Amino acid sequence: MLEVFGLKAGYGGSQVLHDVSLRVGEGEVATLLGRNGMGKTTTVRAVMGLNAPRGGELRFRGQAIAGLPPEKVAQLGIGLVPEGRQVFPTLTVKENLLATAADRFRRPNPWTLPRIYKLFPRLQERQNQSARTLSGGEQQMLAIGRALMTNPWLLILDEATEGLAPVIRAEIWQTLAALKRDGLAILVIDKNLSALKALADRHHVLEKGETVWTGSTAELERDIERVRGWIGV
């Protein structure tokens, strides 16, 4: 589904990523772990075309995507839930969802407004409210719904539950588990290691812009102390 090999990227004269490699298989949930400032968000931005790679390979469903503009990457079937949610504050909940609606791949059970409202009933209750009036948890639900309305093959979540109340965090993790059961591939960044171990199939650890560890959840359990040293939890 998504394959990254030897990715290099940065900002201006500063290089942040030196050698990042990761893989997300079809229907698989993978994580990107690491302390703040290690390059996780820069990796996501490079995948999405928001930062031009300076080296390495990016492939999505067998197609090279390095250097493609963000709108083209999205059209190929990658949906992003960005750090900080970044919903359209002046639009209503319904308008936010319809703004990204697309079914380019003619999926048998596409994401539509009714399906999003079934996933997140709270969004239906607030569908005519402007997004700026929502709580942080509701905005995160909206950001996930907005990404799903593009009917992606792969969903990327940058800081999936950061800053959310515990009850909302639990709801987000339950939602991601349901999406996994539906066969959606997911790449998730978060600091909740116990929740990630319960959800994910594959894990990648970044340290100073390099992939220093990768493995399955069973391998993570066996190597947990070493991994904790890198991610600081």
Phi and psi in degrees as GROMACS dihedral restraints (atoms count N, CA, C in turn):
[ dihedral_restraints ]
;  ai    aj    ak    al  type     phi  dphi    fc
    3     4     5     6     1  -120.1    20    10
    4     5     6     7     1   129.7    20    10
    6     7     8     9     1  -131.9    20    10
    7     8     9    10     1   127.5    20    10
    9    10    11    12     1  -123.9    20    10
   10    11    12    13     1   127.5    20    10
   12    13    14    15     1  -129.3    20    10
   13    14    15    16     1   121.0    20    10
   15    16    17    18     1    56.8    20    10
   16    17    18    19     1    37.1    20    10
   18    19    20    21     1   -68.0    20    10
   19    20    21    22     1   134.0    20    10
   21    22    23    24     1  -125.3    20    10
   22    23    24    25     1   136.7    20    10
   24    25    26    27     1  -164.6    20    10
   25    26    27    28     1   164.5    20    10
   27    28    29    30     1  -173.3    20    10
   28    29    30    31     1  -161.9    20    10
   30    31    32    33     1  -133.0    20    10
   31    32    33    34     1   121.3    20    10
   33    34    35    36     1    57.1    20    10
   34    35    36    37     1  -125.7    20    10
   36    37    38    39     1   -88.1    20    10
   37    38    39    40     1     3.0    20    10
   39    40    41    42     1  -103.6    20    10
   40    41    42    43     1   123.9    20    10
   42    43    44    45     1   -95.3    20    10
   43    44    45    46     1   124.1    20    10
   45    46    47    48     1  -100.3    20    10
   46    47    48    49     1   -43.5    20    10
   48    49    50    51     1  -101.6    20    10
   49    50    51    52     1   128.1    20    10
   51    52    53    54     1  -111.0    20    10
   52    53    54    55     1   -32.6    20    10
   54    55    56    57     1  -167.5    20    10
   55    56    57    58     1    77.4    20    10
   57    58    59    60     1  -104.4    20    10
   58    59    60    61     1   127.9    20    10
   60    61    62    63     1  -131.5    20    10
   61    62    63    64     1   138.7    20    10
   63    64    65    66     1  -158.9    20    10
   64    65    66    67     1   166.4    20    10
   66    67    68    69     1  -147.7    20    10
   67    68    69    70     1   138.0    20    10
   69    70    71    72     1  -125.7    20    10
   70    71    72    73     1   117.9    20    10
   72    73    74    75     1   -83.2    20    10
   73    74    75    76     1   168.7    20    10
   75    76    77    78     1   -61.7    20    10
   76    77    78    79     1   128.8    20    10
   78    79    80    81     1    70.1    20    10
   79    80    81    82     1    12.1    20    10
   81    82    83    84     1  -102.3    20    10
   82    83    84    85     1   149.6    20    10
   84    85    86    87     1  -106.4    20    10
   85    86    87    88     1   125.7    20    10
   87    88    89    90     1  -124.4    20    10
   88    89    90    91     1   153.1    20    10
   90    91    92    93     1  -114.9    20    10
   91    92    93    94     1   157.7    20    10
   93    94    95    96     1  -124.9    20    10
   94    95    96    97     1   111.3    20    10
   96    97    98    99     1  -112.6    20    10
   97    98    99   100     1   156.2    20    10
   99   100   101   102     1   153.5    20    10
  100   101   102   103     1   159.0    20    10
  102   103   104   105     1   -68.4    20    10
  103   104   105   106     1   168.0    20    10
  105   106   107   108     1   -59.8    20    10
  106   107   108   109     1   140.0    20    10
  108   109   110   111     1    84.3    20    10
  109   110   111   112     1     7.1    20    10
  111   112   113   114     1   -89.6    20    10
  112   113   114   115     1    -8.3    20    10
  114   115   116   117     1   114.7    20    10
  115   116   117   118     1    10.4    20    10
  117   118   119   120     1   -65.6    20    10
  118   119   120   121     1   -51.1    20    10
  120   121   122   123     1   -67.0    20    10
  121   122   123   124     1   -36.7    20    10
  123   124   125   126     1   -62.2    20    10
  124   125   126   127     1   -37.1    20    10
  126   127   128   129     1   -61.5    20    10
  127   128   129   130     1   -46.7    20    10
  129   130   131   132     1   -61.6    20    10
  130   131   132   133     1   -43.7    20    10
  132   133   134   135     1   -63.0    20    10
  133   134   135   136     1   -36.8    20    10
  135   136   137   138     1   -67.6    20    10
  136   137   138   139     1   -42.0    20    10
  138   139   140   141     1   -60.6    20    10
  139   140   141   142     1   -41.5    20    10
  141   142   143   144     1   -81.7    20    10
  142   143   144   145     1    -1.3    20    10
  144   145   146   147     1    82.6    20    10
  145   146   147   148     1     9.9    20    10
  147   148   149   150     1   -83.9    20    10
  148   149   150   151     1   -21.2    20    10
  150   151   152   153     1  -128.7    20    10
  151   152   153   154     1   124.0    20    10
  153   154   155   156     1   -69.8    20    10
  154   155   156   157     1   124.9    20    10
  156   157   158   159     1   -61.5    20    10
  157   158   159   160     1   148.0    20    10
  159   160   161   162     1  -103.7    20    10
  160   161   162   163     1    -0.1    20    10
  162   163   164   165     1   172.4    20    10
  163   164   165   166     1   166.7    20    10
  165   166   167   168     1    91.2    20    10
  166   167   168   169     1  -174.4    20    10
  168   169   170   171     1  -124.5    20    10
  169   170   171   172     1   141.7    20    10
  171   172   173   174     1  -128.6    20    10
  172   173   174   175     1   123.2    20    10
  174   175   176   177     1  -131.8    20    10
  175   176   177   178     1   135.5    20    10
  177   178   179   180     1  -128.5    20    10
  178   179   180   181     1   119.5    20    10
  180   181   182   183     1    51.1    20    10
  181   182   183   184     1    40.8    20    10
  183   184   185   186     1    85.6    20    10
  184   185   186   187     1    -5.0    20    10
  186   187   188   189     1  -104.4    20    10
  187   188   189   190     1   135.2    20    10
  189   190   191   192     1   -68.4    20    10
  190   191   192   193     1   127.5    20    10
  192   193   194   195     1  -120.1    20    10
  193   194   195   196     1    -1.8    20    10
  195   196   197   198     1   -59.9    20    10
  196   197   198   199     1   127.5    20    10
  198   199   200   201     1    90.3    20    10
  199   200   201   202     1    -7.1    20    10
  201   202   203   204     1   -71.3    20    10
  202   203   204   205     1   147.5    20    10
  204   205   206   207     1   -68.6    20    10
  205   206   207   208     1   155.9    20    10
  207   208   209   210     1   -55.4    20    10
  208   209   210   211     1   -39.5    20    10
  210   211   212   213     1   -65.8    20    10
  211   212   213   214     1   -32.6    20    10
  213   214   215   216     1   -71.5    20    10
  214   215   216   217     1   -39.7    20    10
  216   217   218   219     1   -61.0    20    10
  217   218   219   220     1   -44.3    20    10
  219   220   221   222     1   -62.9    20    10
  220   221   222   223     1   -40.5    20    10
  222   223   224   225     1   -66.1    20    10
  223   224   225   226     1   -24.2    20    10
  225   226   227   228     1   -75.6    20    10
  226   227   228   229     1   -14.7    20    10
  228   229   230   231     1   116.7    20    10
  229   230   231   232     1    30.1    20    10
  231   232   233   234     1  -111.5    20    10
  232   233   234   235     1   121.6    20    10
  234   235   236   237     1  -104.5    20    10
  235   236   237   238     1   132.3    20    10
  237   238   239   240     1  -113.5    20    10
  238   239   240   241     1   130.6    20    10
  240   241   242   243     1  -106.4    20    10
  241   242   243   244     1    99.2    20    10
  243   244   245   246     1   -76.0    20    10
  244   245   246   247     1   160.5    20    10
  246   247   248   249     1   -59.7    20    10
  247   248   249   250     1   134.9    20    10
  249   250   251   252     1    82.7    20    10
  250   251   252   253     1     3.6    20    10
  252   253   254   255     1    72.6    20    10
  253   254   255   256     1   -54.6    20    10
  255   256   257   258     1    54.5    20    10
  256   257   258   259     1    44.1    20    10
  258   259   260   261     1   -71.8    20    10
  259   260   261   262     1   164.3    20    10
  261   262   263   264     1   -81.7    20    10
  262   263   264   265     1   105.5    20    10
  264   265   266   267     1   -66.8    20    10
  265   266   267   268     1   -31.1    20    10
  267   268   269   270     1   -87.4    20    10
  268   269   270   271     1    -9.2    20    10
  270   271   272   273     1   -90.8    20    10
  271   272   273   274     1   154.3    20    10
  273   274   275   276     1   -72.5    20    10
  274   275   276   277     1   169.4    20    10
  276   277   278   279     1   -56.1    20    10
  277   278   279   280     1   -48.9    20    10
  279   280   281   282     1   -61.2    20    10
  280   281   282   283     1   -42.6    20    10
  282   283   284   285     1   -65.4    20    10
  283   284   285   286     1   -37.9    20    10
  285   286   287   288     1   -58.7    20    10
  286   287   288   289     1   -43.8    20    10
  288   289   290   291     1   -69.8    20    10
  289   290   291   292     1   -41.7    20    10
  291   292   293   294     1   -72.4    20    10
  292   293   294   295     1   -23.0    20    10
  294   295   296   297     1   -61.3    20    10
  295   296   297   298     1   -29.2    20    10
  297   298   299   300     1  -110.5    20    10
  298   299   300   301     1     3.6    20    10
  300   301   302   303     1   -61.7    20    10
  301   302   303   304     1   128.7    20    10
  303   304   305   306     1  -160.4    20    10
  304   305   306   307     1   145.7    20    10
  306   307   308   309     1  -132.9    20    10
  307   308   309   310     1    63.6    20    10
  309   310   311   312     1   -66.4    20    10
  310   311   312   313     1   -24.9    20    10
  312   313   314   315     1  -103.4    20    10
  313   314   315   316     1     4.8    20    10
  315   316   317   318     1    50.2    20    10
  316   317   318   319     1    55.2    20    10
  318   319   320   321     1   -67.1    20    10
  319   320   321   322     1   149.4    20    10
  321   322   323   324     1   -65.6    20    10
  322   323   324   325     1   -29.7    20    10
  324   325   326   327     1  -134.3    20    10
  325   326   327   328     1    72.1    20    10
  327   328   329   330     1   -68.7    20    10
  328   329   330   331     1   157.5    20    10
  330   331   332   333     1   -75.2    20    10
  331   332   333   334     1   124.6    20    10
  333   334   335   336     1  -130.9    20    10
  334   335   336   337     1   172.2    20    10
  336   337   338   339     1   -54.6    20    10
  337   338   339   340     1   -49.4    20    10
  339   340   341   342     1   -58.6    20    10
  340   341   342   343     1   -37.8    20    10
  342   343   344   345     1   -69.8    20    10
  343   344   345   346     1   -39.2    20    10
  345   346   347   348     1   -63.9    20    10
  346   347   348   349     1   -41.8    20    10
  348   349   350   351     1   -66.4    20    10
  349   350   351   352     1   -31.3    20    10
  351   352   353   354     1   -68.9    20    10
  352   353   354   355     1   -38.0    20    10
  354   355   356   357     1   -68.8    20    10
  355   356   357   358     1   -42.2    20    10
  357   358   359   360     1  -127.7    20    10
  358   359   360   361     1    82.1    20    10
  360   361   362   363     1   -55.7    20    10
  361   362   363   364     1   -29.1    20    10
  363   364   365   366     1   -62.2    20    10
  364   365   366   367     1   -30.8    20    10
  366   367   368   369     1   -69.2    20    10
  367   368   369   370     1   -35.5    20    10
  369   370   371   372     1   -65.7    20    10
  370   371   372   373     1   -40.0    20    10
  372   373   374   375     1   -62.0    20    10
  373   374   375   376     1   -29.8    20    10
  375   376   377   378     1  -111.1    20    10
  376   377   378   379     1    19.6    20    10
  378   379   380   381     1   -60.2    20    10
  379   380   381   382     1   -24.9    20    10
  381   382   383   384     1  -101.3    20    10
  382   383   384   385     1     5.3    20    10
  384   385   386   387     1   -85.5    20    10
  385   386   387   388     1   149.3    20    10
  387   388   389   390     1   -71.4    20    10
  388   389   390   391     1   148.0    20    10
  390   391   392   393     1   -62.5    20    10
  391   392   393   394     1   -27.2    20    10
  393   394   395   396     1   -67.4    20    10
  394   395   396   397     1   -18.5    20    10
  396   397   398   399     1   -88.1    20    10
  397   398   399   400     1    -4.7    20    10
  399   400   401   402     1   -79.2    20    10
  400   401   402   403     1   155.6    20    10
  402   403   404   405     1   -70.7    20    10
  403   404   405   406     1   168.5    20    10
  405   406   407   408     1   -59.7    20    10
  406   407   408   409     1   -40.8    20    10
  408   409   410   411     1   -65.3    20    10
  409   410   411   412     1   -40.9    20    10
  411   412   413   414     1   -66.5    20    10
  412   413   414   415     1   -37.1    20    10
  414   415   416   417     1   -64.7    20    10
  415   416   417   418     1   -35.5    20    10
  417   418   419   420     1   -67.8    20    10
  418   419   420   421     1   -40.0    20    10
  420   421   422   423     1   -59.5    20    10
  421   422   423   424     1   -42.8    20    10
  423   424   425   426     1   -64.5    20    10
  424   425   426   427     1   -40.7    20    10
  426   427   428   429     1   -63.9    20    10
  427   428   429   430     1   -39.1    20    10
  429   430   431   432     1   -67.1    20    10
  430   431   432   433     1   -46.2    20    10
  432   433   434   435     1   -59.7    20    10
  433   434   435   436     1   -41.2    20    10
  435   436   437   438     1   -61.8    20    10
  436   437   438   439     1   -42.7    20    10
  438   439   440   441     1   -66.1    20    10
  439   440   441   442     1   -40.1    20    10
  441   442   443   444     1   -66.2    20    10
  442   443   444   445     1   -29.6    20    10
  444   445   446   447     1   -66.5    20    10
  445   446   447   448     1   -12.9    20    10
  447   448   449   450     1   -81.7    20    10
  448   449   450   451     1    -5.2    20    10
  450   451   452   453     1    53.3    20    10
  451   452   453   454     1    59.8    20    10
  453   454   455   456     1   -78.7    20    10
  454   455   456   457     1   160.8    20    10
  456   457   458   459     1   -84.3    20    10
  457   458   459   460     1   -29.6    20    10
  459   460   461   462     1  -133.2    20    10
  460   461   462   463     1   132.3    20    10
  462   463   464   465     1  -109.6    20    10
  463   464   465   466     1   127.8    20    10
  465   466   467   468     1  -112.6    20    10
  466   467   468   469     1   128.0    20    10
  468   469   470   471     1  -120.7    20    10
  469   470   471   472     1   118.7    20    10
  471   472   473   474     1   -98.6    20    10
  472   473   474   475     1   111.1    20    10
  474   475   476   477     1    59.7    20    10
  475   476   477   478     1    72.1    20    10
  477   478   479   480     1   -61.0    20    10
  478   479   480   481     1   -36.4    20    10
  480   481   482   483     1  -128.7    20    10
  481   482   483   484     1    15.6    20    10
  483   484   485   486     1   -60.7    20    10
  484   485   486   487     1   130.2    20    10
  486   487   488   489     1    76.5    20    10
  487   488   489   490     1     8.6    20    10
  489   490   491   492     1   -97.7    20    10
  490   491   492   493     1   152.7    20    10
  492   493   494   495     1   -64.5    20    10
  493   494   495   496     1   150.6    20    10
  495   496   497   498     1   -53.8    20    10
  496   497   498   499     1   -40.0    20    10
  498   499   500   501     1   -66.8    20    10
  499   500   501   502     1   -34.6    20    10
  501   502   503   504     1   -73.6    20    10
  502   503   504   505     1   -38.7    20    10
  504   505   506   507     1   -56.8    20    10
  505   506   507   508     1   -46.6    20    10
  507   508   509   510     1   -59.6    20    10
  508   509   510   511     1   -39.1    20    10
  510   511   512   513     1   -66.7    20    10
  511   512   513   514     1   -38.7    20    10
  513   514   515   516     1   -65.1    20    10
  514   515   516   517     1   -43.4    20    10
  516   517   518   519     1   -63.6    20    10
  517   518   519   520     1   -38.9    20    10
  519   520   521   522     1   -63.7    20    10
  520   521   522   523     1   -38.3    20    10
  522   523   524   525     1   -64.2    20    10
  523   524   525   526     1   -44.7    20    10
  525   526   527   528     1   -64.7    20    10
  526   527   528   529     1   -37.0    20    10
  528   529   530   531     1   -63.1    20    10
  529   530   531   532     1   -39.9    20    10
  531   532   533   534     1   -65.7    20    10
  532   533   534   535     1   -39.8    20    10
  534   535   536   537     1   -64.9    20    10
  535   536   537   538     1   -37.4    20    10
  537   538   539   540     1   -63.7    20    10
  538   539   540   541     1   -42.1    20    10
  540   541   542   543     1   -62.5    20    10
  541   542   543   544     1   -29.3    20    10
  543   544   545   546     1   -76.8    20    10
  544   545   546   547     1    -6.7    20    10
  546   547   548   549     1    94.9    20    10
  547   548   549   550     1     9.7    20    10
  549   550   551   552     1   -78.2    20    10
  550   551   552   553     1   131.9    20    10
  552   553   554   555     1   -76.3    20    10
  553   554   555   556     1   139.7    20    10
  555   556   557   558     1  -138.3    20    10
  556   557   558   559     1   135.7    20    10
  558   559   560   561     1  -115.9    20    10
  559   560   561   562     1   121.1    20    10
  561   562   563   564     1  -126.8    20    10
  562   563   564   565     1   136.1    20    10
  564   565   566   567     1  -109.3    20    10
  565   566   567   568     1   128.2    20    10
  567   568   569   570     1  -166.0    20    10
  568   569   570   571     1   167.2    20    10
  570   571   572   573     1  -102.4    20    10
  571   572   573   574     1    -5.8    20    10
  573   574   575   576     1   -84.5    20    10
  574   575   576   577     1    89.4    20    10
  576   577   578   579     1   -64.4    20    10
  577   578   579   580     1   -38.0    20    10
  579   580   581   582     1   -65.6    20    10
  580   581   582   583     1   -40.9    20    10
  582   583   584   585     1   -67.3    20    10
  583   584   585   586     1   -38.4    20    10
  585   586   587   588     1   -67.0    20    10
  586   587   588   589     1   -39.2    20    10
  588   589   590   591     1   -63.3    20    10
  589   590   591   592     1   -36.0    20    10
  591   592   593   594     1   -71.9    20    10
  592   593   594   595     1   -25.9    20    10
  594   595   596   597     1   -98.7    20    10
  595   596   597   598     1   -41.1    20    10
  597   598   599   600     1   -91.2    20    10
  598   599   600   601     1   156.6    20    10
  600   601   602   603     1   -97.9    20    10
  601   602   603   604     1   -31.9    20    10
  603   604   605   606     1  -139.2    20    10
  604   605   606   607     1   144.9    20    10
  606   607   608   609     1  -131.0    20    10
  607   608   609   610     1   145.2    20    10
  609   610   611   612     1  -131.8    20    10
  610   611   612   613     1   133.6    20    10
  612   613   614   615     1  -113.2    20    10
  613   614   615   616     1   129.0    20    10
  615   616   617   618     1  -105.0    20    10
  616   617   618   619     1   140.3    20    10
  618   619   620   621     1  -140.2    20    10
  619   620   621   622     1   115.7    20    10
  621   622   623   624     1    51.0    20    10
  622   623   624   625     1    46.0    20    10
  624   625   626   627     1    78.4    20    10
  625   626   627   628     1    16.6    20    10
  627   628   629   630     1  -132.4    20    10
  628   629   630   631     1   145.6    20    10
  630   631   632   633     1   -78.1    20    10
  631   632   633   634     1   115.0    20    10
  633   634   635   636     1  -106.2    20    10
  634   635   636   637     1   -12.8    20    10
  636   637   638   639     1  -156.7    20    10
  637   638   639   640     1   141.8    20    10
  639   640   641   642     1  -148.1    20    10
  640   641   642   643     1   145.9    20    10
  642   643   644   645     1   175.9    20    10
  643   644   645   646     1   175.3    20    10
  645   646   647   648     1   -77.7    20    10
  646   647   648   649     1   172.6    20    10
  648   649   650   651     1   -63.6    20    10
  649   650   651   652     1   -37.5    20    10
  651   652   653   654     1   -63.3    20    10
  652   653   654   655     1   -40.7    20    10
  654   655   656   657     1   -67.7    20    10
  655   656   657   658     1   -35.5    20    10
  657   658   659   660     1   -63.0    20    10
  658   659   660   661     1   -43.1    20    10
  660   661   662   663     1   -59.7    20    10
  661   662   663   664     1   -40.1    20    10
  663   664   665   666     1   -71.4    20    10
  664   665   666   667     1   -26.7    20    10
  666   667   668   669     1  -114.6    20    10
  667   668   669   670     1    26.2    20    10
  669   670   671   672     1   -62.1    20    10
  670   671   672   673     1   -38.1    20    10
  672   673   674   675     1   -66.6    20    10
  673   674   675   676     1   -40.4    20    10
  675   676   677   678     1   -65.8    20    10
  676   677   678   679     1   -41.8    20    10
  678   679   680   681     1   -65.3    20    10
  679   680   681   682     1   -40.7    20    10
  681   682   683   684     1   -58.9    20    10
  682   683   684   685     1   -34.0    20    10
  684   685   686   687     1   -62.7    20    10
  685   686   687   688     1   -32.3    20    10
  687   688   689   690     1   -81.2    20    10
  688   689   690   691     1   -37.9    20    10
  690   691   692   693     1   -97.2    20    10
  691   692   693   694     1   -10.5    20    10
  693   694   695   696     1    71.2    20    10
  694   695   696   697     1    35.9    20    10
